[in-house]
């Protein structure tokens, strides 16, 4: 009996000292692409929150940024499993799971806010005073997106003309220079980008319309990283259930939503053809969180 106990104790100690038990749980995430870039602040803090909510069962963790890269190259890194448990936050596309063979955590990480879009506008077009409040009117103008963005497919499906540009910072120069008419951004992104590019004095947003289309965003990861999917998925559910996710959402996004003035805009709805096979865990709705909007920002 003593020998059996001794063998059991030895096996337990061996497992505790194994590389698997001692392995550091690393979650990789995207870093700012340039100085002042705040696009990944919320998603990184949401990952931290989800991991904290599961620390008791799963143990300690380390969040580690990858070298700055654009969206297409970040997705390629996830496909190649180039970094431990790399998480890419992006909108749903069947191609990412069917062709790129990635997986996603079925929880809308930004509660659908990115599908509400306000556009940076060519200053001369804004100064012209033209009324633009319908989709048919928008079809006369040119839009611009980054390479590989799902929005390009959505806009073209709705009859809008879109150019794709690889260099993100250069898009803003194209808008103020009149080479394109509109660059549409999530209402949660506008304030951060106004601040990031505050040196561009002519940078301005349209104040007439609001584009709305379903654009749920998820954390995508390599299919091999099943433990990370399980842990972060559970953490997101817990954070939403106890309200800590909503608190982070409001802290991160309400100032930008206050700046754009959602209620004063004409809503123009677009169809998203990319969601045909998507079965969401729940339909995101951030509208109840707008009841406590802060005072409008003084950002120009």
C-alpha angles and dihedrals in degrees: 000000000000091000090052091051091047092052091049091050091048091050091049092051090048092053092047090053096044120116089247093056093045096042115121113239103231125185115192122208140176120277129214109288092215140355111302094016107145100171096111100040095095095043092049093049090046090054089050090050093049092048092049090052089058100038093106094060101029104031135225124343143192125219110211127185119222121222112284114273138152124263098267093050092045090054089049089054090053092049090051091045085229095159131036111273093339112197120205116189110212144137121274118279125166090216092066092062101028100044107013088042095222125146130220138209105244097228121103097238098197097036092243098295096130090067089069105083136192119182136228104227138209101261092224091053091051092047090053089071094223114165110238114177107129137067091238090058092049091055088072093064139069125247131192134209138170120268114280097011116149089223090073091062091046095049094047091047086058094050099259124140114239135182120200119220125186098202106074098194090051092061091072091052089052091054098048090043091056095240088125130019105220141021107186121206137180111272087239091059102050100084094047092050093046088055094043092053098033089131088070096083095185094055108120140157130235112253101197112067143033120206113215127189134144107268110160113185125210140181108258123199142165113285091237092066097080096147092055091049091050095046099044092042090055091045093053091051091051093046091051092046094053095041097243092116091053090049091053090046092053094045090050102041115020095084091056093046090051090053096055096047102223097192094057095058134091109243116230113187125210131193120241109212092186097076100068096112098032118117105185123207087230136346110258120234121176096170095098088059092063095075091091100048113163123232115290114277120248092222113132 
